[in-house]
């Protein structure tokens, strides 16, 4: 109970592995899983459920931990508590109750439902909070009660868990209520639709690329981008490449066109160079930033000429993308290096950071690059110093030892970092000059 209340998921897992009861209760008979649910602690809740805690245990008030997670409105917490095979595990009546609860919260709205339950007057207090590792959701407080307004995402996830095939148009309507790729409603709908791997679902989603509302078109791009990572079916890859090629030729909105090109250039398509050349002079720099990735594969005279122009583009972001995309083209490397050396001296710290990362990984081994990397070791940003030291280590530069010292101690999360690994390899090469 102490470990759960402290939010120490590692300690909870350790105690469970040593025989602790996952359904332990406090003095009031409240299971530890409910303590985690109330605290919105999805990591502890996940540890408990994986360790055998019963999400369907009926509590004295007739609810269950899973039902409480649905009410709480956090999709991350709900996913942690859902458990395995809910469609087979739960009776039909229990499934219907959970669906009805999620639907009621979603349709009524978190603030209005709290007002109905508490009778509290006045406005609710709403703040944005992180939910899970990547997403955000609104947290609503009224009348002493707190819920998160992620019930639409929970409803979507429950329907899929119970294999209720909600119409695609209805799901997309839920997603675009908050037109933000990092909102739990948007990301959950996108994920579930990629899981529904039927041609009917795919066609219904892709049809929204013609929608006059930008949010609908943005959703289609996000869906296709996610599918590009998850589904390697040659049939869909070809079909999606054709859809994106046609879309890139038709889209007039600069923001949308940039997103379409981003998704398009992640797929092999014979028309990439033509699309890149078509948009190389686009007035929107967001579009021009995506063009280099369409041009870098062919290395034709026309593509190289366009890339040379982009290497001198007035927008720093375009120049960076042109450098990164064409880095392995030996004919362009001298021009790429010149562009990166200038970018490494830019007044914008973010631009300098990207430039040093590109220089560190560049195949250019000239002294000018090594000197530029060494000059960046005085940056306040530790990640910039890390990239600079990494680039020097790759080149076996005599300043590497000092560079590593200038990086300073690195915190958690760098144990398997490729730059830190390169420091180890540099030390090994230094201590074993004969390769033995």
Helices and strands as residue ranges (DSSP letters): H 2-5, H 9-17, H 32-38, H 42-50, H 65-72, H 75-82, H 86-89, H 92-108, H 110-118, E 125-131, E 135-142, E 145-148, H 151-161, H 168-175, G 176-178, H 184-195, H 199-206, G 207-210, H 214-230, H 234-250, H 254-264, H 272-279, H 285-295, H 301-310, H 316-325, H 333-343, H 349-361, H 367-375, G 376-378, H 382-394, H 400-407, H 418-431
